[in-house]
Amino acid sequence: MILDAVKIALCVFVLAILEVAATPQLTPFGGGPDLIVILVVALALWRGVEAAAVAGFAGGLLLDAITYEHL
């Protein structure tokens, strides 16, 4: 169970960095796919709603911290 939490935290961190750094360059208008939402949906299907909710909260908080936005 602890190993799953470490894997999920690593996925959230990597996808948040990728979402901010790489995905805006994929389209000409600066937008990109929301990778954290894809991870949250996959976690909800495979690991349960609780793991998905925690990962979604942590991912949203991390995205706000990376982009210097208000909560």
C-alpha positions as CSV (number, residue, x, y, z in Angstrom):
1,M,0.0,0.0,0.0
2,I,2.9,2.4,0.8
3,L,4.5,1.4,-2.5
4,D,1.3,2.3,-4.4
5,A,1.2,5.8,-2.7
6,V,4.8,6.4,-3.7
7,K,4.0,5.4,-7.3
8,I,1.0,7.7,-7.4
9,A,2.9,10.6,-5.9
10,L,5.6,10.2,-8.5
11,C,3.1,10.0,-11.3
12,V,1.3,13.1,-10.1
13,F,4.6,15.0,-9.9
14,V,5.9,14.0,-13.3
15,L,2.6,14.6,-15.0
16,A,2.2,18.1,-13.4
17,I,5.7,19.1,-14.6
18,L,4.9,17.7,-18.1
19,E,1.6,19.5,-18.2
20,V,3.1,22.8,-17.4
21,A,6.3,22.5,-19.4
22,A,5.6,20.4,-22.5
23,T,1.9,20.3,-23.4
24,P,1.4,24.0,-24.2
25,Q,3.8,23.6,-27.1
26,L,1.6,20.9,-28.7
27,T,-1.0,23.3,-30.0
28,P,-0.6,26.7,-31.7
29,F,-2.9,28.4,-29.2
30,G,-1.0,27.6,-26.0
31,G,-3.4,25.1,-24.5
32,G,-2.8,21.4,-24.0
33,P,-4.3,18.2,-22.6
34,D,-5.0,18.0,-18.9
35,L,-2.8,15.1,-17.8
36,I,-3.8,15.1,-14.2
37,V,-7.5,14.5,-15.1
38,I,-6.5,11.5,-17.1
39,L,-4.5,10.1,-14.1
40,V,-7.4,10.8,-11.7
41,V,-9.9,8.9,-14.0
42,A,-7.5,6.0,-14.3
43,L,-6.9,5.9,-10.6
44,A,-10.7,6.0,-9.9
45,L,-11.2,3.0,-12.2
46,W,-8.2,0.9,-10.9
47,R,-7.5,1.9,-7.3
48,G,-10.7,3.4,-6.0
49,V,-12.3,6.8,-5.4
50,E,-10.2,7.6,-2.3
51,A,-6.9,7.3,-4.1
52,A,-8.2,9.3,-7.1
53,A,-9.5,12.1,-4.8
54,V,-6.2,12.4,-3.0
55,A,-4.2,12.4,-6.3
56,G,-6.6,15.0,-7.8
57,F,-6.2,17.3,-4.8
58,A,-2.4,16.9,-4.7
59,G,-2.2,17.4,-8.5
60,G,-4.3,20.5,-8.4
61,L,-2.4,22.0,-5.6
62,L,0.9,21.2,-7.3
63,L,-0.3,22.8,-10.6
64,D,-1.3,25.9,-8.7
65,A,2.1,26.1,-7.0
66,I,4.0,25.6,-10.2
67,T,2.1,28.3,-12.1
68,Y,1.9,30.7,-9.1
69,E,-1.9,30.9,-9.2
70,H,-4.2,31.5,-6.3
71,L,-5.9,28.6,-4.7
